[in-house]
Amino acid sequence: MEPEKEKADRQPKKGRKRRRAPSKLVGAAEAMRAGWEFEERHPEVKKARLSTVLFAENCEVTHAQLCELLKYAVLGKSSVPKPSWCQLFHQNNLSNVVVFVLQGMSQLHFYRFYLEFGFLRKAFRHKFRLPSSSSDFLADIVGLQKKRAAGDPSRTVEGSLPSSAGSKVSVHLQNDPIIQKYGSKKVGLTRCLLTKEEMKTFHFPLQGFPDCENFVPTKCNGAVTDSSPLFGLDCEMCLTSKGRELTRISLVAEGGGCVLDELVKPDNKILDYLTSFSGITKKILDPVATKLKDVQRQLKALLPANAVLVGHSLDVDLKALKMIHPYVIDTSLLYVREQGRRFKLKFLAKAVLGKDIQNPDKLGHDAKEDARTTLELARYFLKYGPKKIAELNLEALASQHELQAADQEPSNATEVAQQSNKSVLECLDSVGQKLLFLTRDADTSALSSAKNCRTIKCLSNKEVLEQARVEIPLFPFSVVQLSFEMLSPALTEEMNKRMRIKWTEISTVYAGPFSKHCDLGALRKLFKSFGPVRSMSLVLETHQPHFCVQYEVLEAAQLAIESLDGTVVEDTCIKVQRPVTELTLDCDTLVNELERDSENRGAVYLAGVSRTFKERLLQQSSLFLGLEAVILPKDLRSGKPKKYCFLKFKSFSSAQRALSILTGKDWKLKGRHALTPRHLHSWLRSSPPESRRPPGLRVVPPPSEQQALQALKVDYPKIAAWHWGRKIGKLYCSLCPGTLCLILLPGTESTHGSLPGLGLMGIKNEEESVAPNICS
């Protein structure tokens, strides 16, 4: 408790001028209250707000991208680059940042216990997938790196730290990650290639993957040997309304000659040229006519059948190219670093090759230089072998380099990019602030012992939240970690399987009865008019024929029920309903709650969309105020747009008005308010075939009461979701307006591997029109 005198000192005196909302995040309660009072008295002040229109197609946000946002929230655009995946407007009006981590939960838990997470799904409009949980999730999202001193007991270094590849050192190499992966003897080219499993782990585009349906294969399918040709590849991107898009590609042959160097005009509106990285400006790009498809065609023609592409974080380049290539060497993974981290290309060029690249005096990176450097790094590795690389003691060099960089203050705009290498803790330290970390006593995260972090260890989740109410107002940045009982991987996988089946079943309808002489073609056309159909079959076991229609999206099934149930079709009054199983008993409640989800409140689903729909929509854009995005799903095999779409609006009222226009006689479309967020589609599309079952089949209940009671205990996370969701909701309502709040479910393990996490994000009082009276 704070002394009464301090409380009195903080009260604004009569006649005293109110302070402006703080331009940086501040740690004292009085500054936050001052900002709050100022905003109440001066409503013309623009509130901080978020836009996630830039989300990738699968809505996955990496841990590094989360770190981007958090650092930007702390320092603003004058000190660090803007986040690449979302937009944070009026950052200087943020009051503070609070991150809740629900350890032990994943996206699966959120949708399995969707009804129990009532407050969170209604309060947070922005939801996104997280990749599978890492070994230290918290350290990853704040960009914390464990720095090794030169005297680390796992290595001994004689003399001063080397500054180039030629320095002599004596090192105990047995624990070096490069030796552990490749051994100490020289390896051939094929040993350096990423395996398919590694490409899958590091999110490389692969044939048949849900997020790669529109990607073009390079057609390189020849036999790769140790003498196969190497090609260095580097791409530069800009930020458009659809995310990062290609603006330049450089391809360098093994001899060092550049065989392709093209500027590329993105298909979508450019929001940021990212000139400090790409070197691209509006003046440079305006006259360019080359498009992505032109570059794809050139690459397919240039690369021989056994070509091996070499690059640094090559997955990013291939995604920008929207191409799939099976044979790759990624120098950020070839030069293995401890704890899954990666060395930067600039550092490797200096430490291994003794050359300076990405000179800060130049405008942006030179793609040809970067591509050539990756080739040289790959050849050096093949020539000298893993032992020589390990003897360079790169980890110690990097630690020294990072410590030196941390001591330097940015003096001009060119050095802004260097701040992106810092952690959130270092960013806070640069403005004289500390991070608050509240956790249970059992936590072993690197964050708990980090410098510039005030860690409070508690004995229970309840104590964590009690301390949070007291401590959060005193810190500009807080991490609140709640830990939940982990289910076994086998039970988690069973839950995952049943959830996918549930979504299949609630997207299925039975309709009938129909006449034995009904027009099957007309009926099929009728049901397909509501949306994409996965399967359609005639049920003949009943007295009169019925149809079983399994839709690809829940909206289509719901629209069919709402439009046809109780109507007369071919002189017969038909009933349209879902199959009744133990997994669909609560589907009506679930559908109602999905419609009230804050992310769906401003979204519209439309069926019957033609190829010219988007152009017509843009031509008549004045009719659709508040339209943020048009999402046109494509067929996984053909790549052609499907005959349905989703429209995202800023508010529910804009969505409602647009829906009434689009379903009118002039447009002849069928539609309703959306029910499923974009990230959920990506998850459901990745459903393996064995997880689906014919709709209507029952799951056999446990044969005995004892087993039934054991199954009931598995529902412990359901109770936790309901209880702690409400507790977090109450704490959220007590936060100051302008608080950036993230709820992160890191992901869990199942018998078939790691399950993705989920993130929910919002700024308090940002979206009152979306979720009114949420804290009342």
C-alpha positions in Angstrom: 0.0 0.0 0.0 1.3 3.4 -0.8 1.5 6.2 1.8 -1.4 8.6 2.0 0.9 11.6 1.4 2.1 10.1 -1.9 -1.5 9.6 -2.9 -2.3 13.2 -2.1 0.7 14.4 -4.0 -0.6 12.7 -7.1 -4.0 14.3 -7.1 -4.3 17.1 -9.6 -4.7 20.4 -7.8 -7.5 22.8 -8.7 -6.5 25.2 -11.5 -3.4 23.2 -12.4 -3.1 22.5 -16.1 -3.5 18.8 -17.0 -0.5 17.0 -18.5 -0.7 15.7 -22.0 -0.9 12.0 -22.7 2.6 10.7 -22.3 4.5 10.4 -25.5 6.4 7.3 -24.3 5.2 4.4 -22.2 5.6 5.4 -18.5 5.9 3.3 -15.4 4.4 5.4 -12.7 0.7 5.2 -11.9 0.3 9.0 -11.8 1.5 9.5 -15.4 -1.0 6.9 -16.6 -3.8 8.5 -14.7 -2.8 11.9 -16.1 -3.1 10.5 -19.6 -6.4 9.0 -18.8 -7.8 12.2 -17.4 -6.5 14.2 -20.3 -8.2 11.9 -22.8 -11.5 12.2 -21.0 -11.3 16.0 -20.9 -10.1 16.2 -24.5 -11.9 13.6 -26.7 -10.3 15.0 -29.8 -7.1 13.2 -28.9 -6.8 10.2 -31.2 -6.8 6.9 -29.5 -4.2 4.2 -30.1 -5.7 1.5 -32.3 -4.7 -1.7 -34.2 -5.3 -2.9 -37.7 -4.4 -6.5 -38.7 -5.5 -6.3 -42.3 -1.8 -7.1 -43.1 -2.1 -10.6 -41.6 -0.6 -13.3 -43.8 -3.1 -15.6 -45.5 -2.9 -18.3 -42.8 -3.0 -15.6 -40.0 0.1 -17.1 -38.4 2.3 -14.7 -36.4 5.7 -15.8 -35.5 7.4 -15.2 -32.1 9.8 -12.8 -33.8 6.9 -10.8 -35.3 5.3 -10.6 -31.9 8.5 -9.2 -30.6 8.5 -6.6 -33.4 5.1 -5.3 -32.2 6.1 -5.2 -28.6 9.3 -3.2 -29.3 7.3 -0.8 -31.5 4.8 -0.4 -28.7 7.6 0.6 -26.3 9.7 2.9 -28.5 7.6 4.0 -31.5 8.5 4.5 -35.2 11.3 7.0 -34.5 13.4 4.3 -32.9 12.4 0.9 -34.3 10.9 -0.3 -37.6 7.2 -0.7 -37.8 5.7 -4.2 -37.3 5.6 -6.1 -40.6 2.3 -7.9 -40.0 0.0 -5.3 -38.5 -0.4 -1.6 -37.9 -0.4 0.2 -34.6 -1.7 3.7 -35.0 -1.0 6.6 -32.5 1.5 4.5 -30.5 2.4 7.6 -28.4 -1.1 7.4 -26.9 -0.6 3.9 -25.5 -0.7 3.9 -21.7 1.0 0.5 -21.1 1.4 -3.0 -22.4 0.2 -6.2 -20.7 0.8 -9.7 -22.0 -1.0 -12.7 -20.4 0.5 -16.1 -21.1 -1.8 -19.1 -20.5 0.9 -21.8 -20.3 -0.4 -25.2 -21.2 -3.1 -24.1 -23.6 -3.3 -23.9 -27.4 -5.7 -23.0 -30.2 -7.3 -26.4 -29.7 -8.2 -25.6 -26.1 -9.7 -22.2 -27.1 -12.1 -23.8 -29.6 -12.7 -26.9 -27.5 -13.8 -24.6 -24.6 -15.0 -21.8 -26.8 -18.2 -21.2 -24.8 -16.3 -21.1 -21.6 -13.9 -18.4 -22.9 -16.8 -16.0 -23.2 -15.2 -12.7 -22.2 -12.0 -13.1 -24.1 -13.6 -14.0 -27.5 -16.0 -11.0 -27.2 -13.4 -8.5 -26.0 -10.6 -9.1 -28.4 -11.3 -8.6 -32.1 -7.8 -9.5 -33.4 -7.0 -13.2 -33.2 -4.1 -15.0 -34.9 -2.4 -18.3 -34.9 1.0 -18.9 -33.2 3.5 -21.5 -34.3 4.1 -24.5 -32.2 5.5 -23.6 -28.8 9.3 -23.2 -28.4 11.5 -24.3 -25.5 11.3 -20.9 -24.0 8.3 -19.1 -25.3 8.6 -16.0 -23.2 12.2 -15.4 -24.1 11.3 -15.7 -27.8 8.5 -13.2 -27.7 10.5 -10.5 -25.9 13.6 -11.2 -28.0 15.7 -12.3 -25.1 18.9 -14.0 -26.0 21.1 -15.8 -23.6 24.5 -14.2 -24.1 27.6 -16.3 -23.3 30.6 -14.7 -21.8 34.0 -15.5 -23.2 34.7 -17.5 -20.0 31.7 -19.8 -20.4 32.6 -23.1 -18.7 31.5 -25.1 -21.8 34.3 -23.5 -23.8 37.7 -22.1 -23.1 39.2 -19.4 -25.3 42.9 -18.7 -25.2 43.8 -15.1 -25.7 41.6 -12.3 -27.1 38.4 -13.0 -29.0 39.0 -13.6 -32.7 37.9 -10.9 -35.1 38.1 -12.9 -38.4 38.3 -16.4 -39.8 42.1 -16.4 -39.6 42.5 -16.1 -35.8 43.9 -19.0 -33.8 41.8 -20.4 -30.9 41.8 -23.5 -28.8 38.3 -24.7 -28.1 36.6 -27.6 -26.5 34.3 -28.5 -29.4 32.3 -31.5 -28.1 29.2 -29.3 -27.2 29.3 -27.1 -30.3 25.9 -27.3 -32.1 27.6 -27.6 -35.5 29.7 -30.6 -34.4 26.6 -32.2 -32.8 24.7 -31.9 -36.0 27.3 -32.6 -38.7 30.2 -34.3 -36.8 33.8 -33.2 -37.1 34.6 -34.5 -40.6 34.0 -32.7 -43.9 30.6 -33.2 -45.4 29.3 -33.2 -49.0 26.7 -30.9 -50.5 23.8 -33.4 -50.1 24.5 -33.5 -46.3 23.9 -29.7 -46.1 20.5 -29.8 -47.8 17.5 -29.3 -45.6 15.4 -32.5 -45.2 11.7 -32.4 -45.9 11.0 -32.6 -42.2 13.4 -29.7 -41.5 11.7 -27.7 -44.3 8.3 -28.4 -42.6 9.7 -27.5 -39.2 11.0 -24.1 -40.4 7.9 -23.3 -42.5 9.3 -23.6 -46.0 6.6 -23.7 -48.7 6.0 -27.4 -49.7 3.8 -29.1 -52.2 0.4 -30.0 -51.0 0.5 -27.7 -47.9 -2.7 -25.7 -47.2 -0.9 -22.3 -47.3 0.9 -23.1 -50.6 -2.0 -23.8 -52.8 -1.2 -20.9 -55.2 2.6 -21.5 -55.1 4.5 -22.4 -58.3 7.0 -25.3 -58.3 10.4 -24.6 -59.9 10.1 -28.0 -61.7 13.5 -29.0 -60.4 13.2 -32.7 -59.7 16.4 -34.1 -60.9 18.8 -36.2 -58.9 21.0 -34.1 -56.6 24.6 -35.0 -56.0 27.6 -33.4 -54.3 28.5 -31.8 -57.6 25.1 -30.3 -58.3 25.1 -26.5 -59.2 24.6 -23.9 -56.4 22.6 -20.7 -57.0 22.6 -17.9 -54.4 19.1 -16.2 -54.0 18.1 -13.1 -52.2 14.9 -11.1 -52.3 13.8 -7.7 -51.1 10.2 -6.9 -50.1 8.0 -4.0 -49.4 4.9 -3.7 -47.2 1.6 -3.7 -49.1 -2.1 -3.9 -48.1 -1.7 -7.7 -48.2 1.5 -8.0 -46.3 5.1 -8.3 -47.6 5.4 -8.6 -51.3 8.4 -9.0 -53.6 10.1 -5.9 -55.1 13.5 -7.3 -56.1 15.1 -10.7 -56.8 18.8 -11.5 -57.4 20.0 -14.9 -58.5 23.8 -15.5 -58.5 25.5 -18.5 -60.1 28.2 -20.5 -58.4 30.9 -18.7 -60.3 29.7 -15.4 -58.9 28.0 -14.1 -62.0 24.5 -12.6 -61.5 22.1 -14.4 -63.8 18.9 -12.6 -62.7 18.5 -9.2 -61.1 15.0 -7.8 -61.5 12.8 -5.2 -59.9 9.2 -6.3 -59.4 6.0 -4.3 -59.2 3.7 -5.7 -56.4 0.1 -6.5 -57.2 -1.3 -4.6 -54.2 -1.1 -1.0 -52.9 2.3 -0.3 -51.3 2.1 1.1 -47.7 5.8 1.1 -46.9 8.8 0.6 -49.3 11.0 -0.5 -46.3 13.7 1.5 -48.0 16.2 1.2 -45.1 16.3 -2.6 -45.7 15.3 -3.0 -49.4 16.8 0.1 -50.9 13.6 0.5 -53.0 11.9 3.8 -53.3 8.8 5.0 -55.1 10.9 6.7 -57.8 12.8 3.5 -58.5 9.7 1.2 -58.6 7.2 3.5 -60.5 8.4 2.7 -64.0 8.8 -1.0 -63.4 6.4 -3.3 -65.3 7.7 -6.7 -64.3 5.3 -8.7 -62.2 5.7 -11.7 -59.9 4.5 -14.2 -62.6 7.2 -12.9 -64.9 9.9 -13.6 -62.4 8.4 -17.1 -61.7 8.6 -17.9 -65.4 12.2 -16.7 -65.6 13.3 -18.8 -62.6 11.7 -21.9 -64.0 13.5 -21.4 -67.2 16.9 -20.6 -65.6 17.2 -23.3 -63.0 18.5 -26.7 -64.1 16.7 -29.8 -62.8 19.2 -30.5 -60.1 19.7 -26.9 -59.0 20.3 -26.2 -55.3 19.2 -22.8 -54.0 21.3 -21.1 -51.3 20.1 -18.2 -49.2 19.8 -16.8 -45.7 16.4 -17.4 -44.1 15.5 -18.7 -47.5 11.9 -19.6 -46.5 11.1 -15.9 -46.5 12.4 -15.5 -50.0 10.5 -18.5 -51.4 7.3 -17.3 -49.8 7.8 -13.8 -51.3 8.3 -15.6 -54.7 5.4 -17.9 -54.0 7.5 -20.7 -55.3 8.3 -24.2 -54.1 11.8 -25.7 -54.5 12.9 -29.0 -53.0 16.7 -28.6 -52.7 17.8 -25.8 -50.4 20.8 -24.8 -48.2 19.9 -22.1 -45.7 23.0 -20.5 -44.3 21.1 -19.3 -41.2 20.5 -23.0 -40.4 23.7 -24.4 -41.8 25.8 -22.4 -39.4 23.9 -23.8 -36.4 23.6 -21.6 -33.3 22.8 -22.5 -29.7 19.2 -22.7 -28.5 17.7 -22.6 -32.0 18.7 -19.0 -32.6 20.3 -17.8 -35.8 23.3 -15.7 -36.8 22.7 -12.7 -39.0 24.2 -12.7 -42.5 26.1 -9.5 -41.9 27.8 -11.1 -38.8 28.6 -14.4 -40.6 30.1 -12.5 -43.6 32.5 -10.6 -41.2 33.3 -13.5 -38.8 33.7 -16.2 -41.4 34.6 -14.5 -44.7 36.2 -11.4 -43.3 34.1 -9.1 -45.5 31.7 -6.2 -44.7 28.3 -6.2 -46.2 25.1 -4.3 -45.7 27.1 -1.1 -45.1 25.0 1.4 -43.1 26.2 4.2 -45.5 24.3 2.6 -48.3 20.6 2.9 -48.9 19.2 -0.5 -48.1 20.8 -4.0 -48.7 22.4 -5.0 -52.0 20.5 -8.2 -53.0 23.3 -9.3 -55.3 25.9 -8.9 -52.6 23.7 -10.8 -50.1 23.1 -13.6 -52.6 26.8 -13.9 -53.4 27.7 -13.9 -49.7 25.4 -16.8 -49.0 27.1 -18.8 -51.8 30.5 -18.0 -50.4 29.4 -19.1 -46.9 28.1 -22.4 -48.3 31.3 -23.1 -50.2 33.4 -22.2 -47.2 31.5 -24.8 -45.1 31.9 -27.5 -47.8 35.6 -26.7 -48.2 36.8 -26.5 -44.6 34.2 -28.6 -42.8 32.3 -28.3 -39.5 35.4 -28.6 -37.3 36.9 -25.5 -38.8 33.6 -23.6 -38.3 33.4 -24.6 -34.7 37.0 -23.4 -34.1 35.9 -19.9 -35.1 34.0 -19.8 -31.8 31.1 -17.9 -33.5 28.9 -17.9 -30.4 31.5 -16.0 -28.3 32.1 -13.6 -31.1 28.4 -13.0 -31.4 28.0 -12.4 -27.7 30.8 -9.8 -27.8 29.3 -8.2 -30.9 25.8 -8.0 -29.3 27.1 -6.5 -26.0 29.0 -3.8 -27.9 25.9 -3.0 -29.9 23.8 -2.8 -26.8 26.1 -0.1 -25.4 25.7 2.2 -28.5 22.9 4.7 -28.6 21.2 5.2 -32.0 22.3 8.6 -33.3 20.5 8.8 -36.7 17.8 7.3 -38.8 20.3 4.8 -40.4 20.8 3.2 -36.9 17.1 2.6 -36.4 17.4 -0.8 -38.0 20.0 -1.8 -35.4 17.4 -1.5 -32.7 15.5 -4.4 -34.3 18.2 -6.7 -32.9 17.5 -5.6 -29.3 15.2 -7.3 -27.0 12.1 -5.7 -25.4 14.1 -5.5 -22.1 16.9 -3.6 -23.8 14.3 -1.2 -25.5 12.7 -0.6 -22.1 16.2 0.0 -20.6 16.9 2.6 -23.2 14.0 4.7 -22.0 14.8 4.0 -18.3 12.0 1.5 -17.6 11.7 -2.0 -16.3 9.6 -5.0 -17.2 7.3 -6.7 -14.7 7.1 -10.5 -14.7 4.5 -12.3 -12.6 4.6 -16.0 -12.6 4.2 -19.2 -10.5 7.1 -20.3 -8.4 7.8 -23.4 -10.6 8.6 -21.2 -13.6 12.1 -21.7 -15.1 11.9 -19.2 -18.0 15.1 -17.3 -18.8 13.0 -14.2 -18.4 12.7 -14.7 -14.7 16.4 -14.1 -14.1 16.9 -11.5 -16.8 18.5 -8.1 -16.2 16.1 -5.2 -16.1 13.2 -7.4 -15.2 11.3 -7.2 -11.9 10.2 -10.9 -11.3 7.6 -11.7 -8.7 7.2 -15.4 -8.1 3.8 -16.6 -6.7 2.5 -19.9 -5.4 -0.6 -20.1 -7.4 -2.5 -18.6 -10.4 -4.8 -16.8 -7.9 -1.8 -15.1 -6.3 -0.5 -14.1 -9.7 -3.7 -12.2 -10.5 -3.9 -10.7 -7.1 -0.4 -9.3 -7.4 -1.1 -8.2 -11.0 -3.9 -5.9 -9.8 -1.4 -4.1 -7.5 1.7 -4.1 -9.6 0.6 -3.6 -13.2 -0.2 0.2 -12.8 3.4 0.7 -11.7 5.0 -0.7 -14.8 4.8 0.3 -18.5 5.2 -3.3 -19.6 4.0 -6.4 -17.8 4.0 -10.2 -18.5 1.5 -12.2 -16.5 1.9 -15.9 -16.8 -0.7 -18.4 -15.6 0.2 -22.1 -15.7 -2.4 -24.9 -16.2 -2.4 -28.6 -15.8 -1.1 -30.2 -19.0 -3.0 -33.0 -20.6 -1.1 -36.1 -21.8 -0.1 -36.0 -25.5 -2.5 -38.9 -26.2 -5.5 -37.1 -24.6 -4.6 -33.9 -26.4 -4.5 -35.7 -29.7 -7.9 -37.3 -29.0 -9.3 -33.9 -28.2 -7.8 -32.5 -31.4 -9.4 -35.4 -33.4 -12.8 -34.9 -31.8 -12.8 -31.1 -32.4 -12.1 -31.5 -36.1 -14.9 -34.0 -36.3 -17.2 -31.6 -34.5 -16.6 -28.8 -37.0 -17.2 -31.3 -39.8 -20.5 -32.3 -38.3 -21.8 -28.9 -37.6 -21.0 -28.0 -41.2 -23.2 -30.9 -42.4 -27.0 -30.7 -43.0 -29.7 -33.3 -43.8 -32.6 -32.0 -45.9 -35.9 -33.7 -46.9 -38.1 -35.4 -47.5 -38.1 -35.1 -51.3 -40.2 -36.8 -53.9 -38.9 -40.0 -55.4 -39.2 -38.2 -58.8 -37.4 -35.1 -57.7 -35.0 -33.2 -60.0 -31.7 -34.2 -58.5 -29.7 -31.7 -60.7 -31.9 -28.8 -59.6 -31.5 -29.8 -55.9 -27.8 -30.1 -56.1 -27.6 -26.7 -57.7 -29.8 -25.3 -55.0 -27.6 -26.6 -52.1 -24.4 -25.5 -53.8 -25.7 -21.9 -54.1 -25.1 -21.5 -50.3 -21.4 -22.2 -50.5 -18.7 -24.7 -51.4 -19.7 -28.4 -50.9 -17.3 -31.0 -49.7 -19.6 -33.9 -50.4 -23.3 -34.5 -51.3 -25.1 -37.8 -51.1 -28.7 -39.2 -51.4 -30.0 -40.9 -48.3 -32.3 -43.8 -49.3 -32.7 -45.5 -46.0 -35.7 -43.3 -45.2 -39.3 -43.7 -46.5 -38.7 -40.7 -48.9 -35.3 -39.6 -50.2 -33.2 -37.1 -48.2 -30.0 -35.2 -49.0 -26.9 -35.2 -46.8 -24.7 -32.1 -47.7 -21.3 -31.6 -46.1 -20.2 -28.0 -46.6 -16.6 -26.7 -46.5 -17.5 -23.7 -44.3 -19.9 -23.4 -41.4 -21.5 -20.3 -42.8 -22.8 -22.2 -45.8 -24.4 -24.9 -43.7 -26.0 -22.2 -41.5 -27.3 -20.3 -44.5 -28.8 -23.4 -45.9 -30.7 -24.1 -42.7 -31.9 -20.5 -42.3 -33.0 -20.3 -46.0 -34.6 -23.7 -46.6 -35.8 -25.1 -43.3 -39.7 -25.2 -43.4 -39.9 -24.0 -47.0 -41.7 -25.8 -49.9 -39.4 -27.4 -52.4 -41.0 -29.2 -55.4 -44.4 -29.2 -53.7 -43.0 -30.7 -50.4 -42.4 -28.9 -47.1 -38.8 -29.9 -46.2 -36.8 -29.9 -43.0 -33.2 -28.9 -43.0 -31.2 -29.8 -39.9 -27.8 -30.9 -38.6 -27.0 -34.5 -37.6 -27.8 -35.0 -33.9 -24.7 -36.5 -32.2 -23.1 -35.9 -28.8 -20.7 -33.5 -30.6 -23.5 -31.3 -32.1 -25.9 -31.1 -29.1 -24.8 -27.6 -28.3 -24.4 -26.4 -31.9 -27.2 -23.8 -31.8 -25.6 -22.2 -28.7 -22.2 -22.4 -30.4 -23.4 -20.7 -33.6 -25.0 -17.9 -31.7 -21.8 -17.2 -29.7 -19.6 -17.4 -32.8 -21.8 -14.7 -34.4 -21.2 -12.5 -31.4 -17.4 -13.1 -31.4 -15.9 -9.6 -31.8 -13.7 -10.8 -34.7 -16.8 -11.9 -36.6 -19.0 -8.9 -35.8 -17.6 -6.8 -38.6 -17.3 -9.7 -41.1 -19.7 -10.9 -43.8 -19.9 -14.2 -45.7 -21.2 -14.1 -49.3 -22.0 -17.1 -51.6 -22.4 -17.0 -55.4 -19.5 -14.6 -56.0 -18.4 -14.3 -59.7 -14.9 -13.7 -61.0 -15.7 -10.0 -61.6 -17.1 -9.5 -58.1 -14.0 -7.8 -56.7 -13.8 -5.3 -59.6 -17.5 -4.5 -59.3 -17.2 -4.1 -55.6 -14.3 -1.6 -56.0 -16.2 0.3 -58.7 -19.1 0.8 -56.3 -16.9 1.3 -53.1 -18.9 4.4 -52.1 -21.8 2.0 -51.2 -19.6 0.1 -48.7 -18.2 2.5 -46.2 -15.7 1.0 -43.7 -14.6 -1.9 -45.9 -11.2 -3.1 -44.8 -10.5 -6.3 -46.7 -11.9 -8.6 -49.3 -10.9 -12.2 -48.7 -11.3 -14.5 -51.8 -10.4 -18.1 -50.9 -8.9 -20.2 -53.7 -9.1 -23.9 -54.6 -6.2 -25.9 -53.1 -5.6 -27.8 -56.3 -6.4 -25.5 -59.2 -5.6 -22.2 -57.6 -8.8 -20.7 -59.0 -11.0 -18.4 -56.8 -14.0 -20.2 -55.2 -17.5 -18.8 -55.5 -17.6 -17.4 -52.0 -15.8 -14.7 -50.1 -15.5 -12.8 -46.8 -15.7 -9.0 -46.4 -14.1 -7.4 -43.3 -15.6 -4.0 -42.1 -14.5 -1.7 -39.4 -17.8 -2.0 -37.5 -20.9 -4.2 -37.2 -23.2 -1.4 -38.6 -21.1 -1.1 -41.8 -21.2 -4.9 -42.2 -25.0 -5.0 -41.6 -25.6 -2.2 -44.2 -23.3 -3.9 -46.8 -25.1 -7.2 -46.3 -28.5 -5.8 -47.0 -27.2 -4.2 -50.2 -25.3 -7.3 -51.4 -28.1 -9.7 -50.8 -30.6 -7.4 -52.6 -31.9 -7.8 -56.1 -29.1 -5.9 -57.8 -26.3 -8.2 -56.7 -28.2 -11.5 -56.4 -25.9 -12.9 -53.7 -26.6 -15.1 -50.7 -25.0 -14.2 -47.4 -25.0 -13.7 -43.7 -22.7 -12.5 -40.9 -19.5 -14.5 -40.6 -19.1 -17.3 -38.1 -15.5 -18.5 -38.5 -12.3 -16.4 -38.1 -9.6 -16.7 -40.9 -7.1 -18.5 -38.7 -9.6 -21.2 -37.9 -10.1 -22.0 -41.6 -6.3 -22.6 -41.9 -6.4 -25.0 -38.9 -9.4 -26.9 -40.2 -8.0 -27.2 -43.7 -5.0 -29.0 -42.4 -7.2 -31.8 -40.9 -5.8 -35.2 -41.8 -8.3 -37.5 -43.5 -8.2 -40.0 -40.7 -9.6 -37.4 -38.3 -12.8 -37.2 -40.2 -15.7 -39.6 -39.9 -19.0 -39.9 -41.7 -21.5 -37.4 -40.1 -24.0 -38.8 -37.7 -22.0 -41.6 -36.2 -21.9 -41.8 -32.4 -18.8 -41.9 -30.3 -19.2 -44.9 -28.0 -19.4 -43.6 -24.4 -17.3 -45.2 -21.7 -18.7 -48.7 -20.8 -18.6 -48.2 -17.0 -19.4 -45.5 -14.5 -15.8 -45.6 -13.3 -14.5 -44.8 -16.8 -17.1 -42.1 -17.2 -15.9 -40.4 -14.0 -12.3 -40.6 -15.3 -13.4 -39.0 -18.5 -15.1 -36.3 -16.6 -11.8 -35.4 -14.9 -10.3 -34.7 -18.4 -12.6 -31.7 -18.5 -10.5 -29.9 -15.9 -9.3 -27.4 -18.6 -12.9 -26.5 -19.3 -13.3 -25.4 -15.7 -10.0 -23.5 -15.9 -11.1 -21.8 -19.1 -14.3 -20.6 -17.6 -12.8 -19.6 -14.2 -9.6 -17.9 -15.3 -11.2 -16.4 -18.4 -13.5 -14.5 -16.1 -10.7 -13.5 -13.7 -8.6 -12.2 -16.6 -11.6 -10.3 -17.8 -12.1 -8.5 -14.5 -8.4 -7.6 -14.4 -8.6 -6.3 -18.0 -11.6 -4.1 -17.1 -9.5 -2.5 -14.4 -6.7 -1.5 -16.8 -6.3 2.0 -18.0 -7.8 3.0 -21.4 -5.2 2.8 -24.1 -3.6 -0.4 -22.7 -2.3 -2.8 -25.4 -3.3 -6.3 -24.2 -2.3 -9.6 -25.6 -3.6 -13.0 -24.5 -1.2 -15.8 -25.7 -1.9 -19.5 -25.6 1.6 -20.9 -26.5 0.6 -24.3 -27.9 0.9 -27.9 -26.6 2.2 -31.3 -27.6 0.2 -34.3 -28.9 1.2 -37.8 -30.0 1.4 -36.5 -33.6 3.6 -33.5 -32.8 3.2 -29.9 -31.6 -0.1 -28.1 -31.8 -0.2 -24.4 -32.8 -1.0 -21.7 -30.3 -3.4 -18.8 -30.5 -3.1 -15.1 -29.8 -5.8 -12.5 -29.0 -5.0 -8.9 -29.1 -6.6 -5.5 -28.6 -6.3 -2.0 -27.1 -8.7 -1.2 -24.3 -11.5 1.1 -25.4 -10.3 0.9 -29.0 -13.3 -0.9 -30.2 -16.3 0.1 -28.1 -18.6 -0.1 -31.1 -17.5 -3.7 -31.7 -18.0 -5.0 -28.2 -20.1 -2.5 -26.3 -20.4 -2.7 -22.5 -18.0 -5.6 -22.4 -16.7 -4.7 -18.9 -20.1 -3.7 -17.4 
